[in-house]
Amino acid sequence: MGVRNKKKLKRLNLLDMSNHERNELIKGVREKLRQKTAEAKLWQSLLEAENLTINGNVVYKSNQPLHGFKL
């Protein structure tokens, strides 16, 4: 997660939008928040795992450094 430049953020006035536009915007924001929450839960579960196996290959064991897995 990076720090955002506050000057570059686009500000929207919800009162000036039509109901349809406002609803679409809110739906989009909710979906992004759901995705971020799911991703955070996934990363948390990976951090708590003792062994991590991908396609039958062990890429992490609790007593060894991470190997074979690149972001």
Long-range contacts (C-beta under 8 A, 24 or more apart in sequence): none
